[in-house]
């Protein structure tokens, strides 16, 4: 396991979002022992990893919905510059 493994980081973020292991375990349908094993380096099954990512993305969507700036950041690229016509 790498120190900054994205899957483990997602589990840690989901733990913070849910407010603790008990609530995250209930949401994922796993035991606390299994969750700790994932944090310790055991491979996370794809089905549970997708649920974890869903928790993280739902939190991000909620955060974006509360963006109160007058001009929220757009997710599109700005138009490319046109040359002055010199070849």
ABEGO torsion letter per residue (X at the ends): XBAABAAAAAAAAAAAAAGEAAAAAAAAGBBAAAAAAAAAGBBBBAAAAAAAAAAAAAAAAAAAAABABABBBBABBBBBBBBAGBX
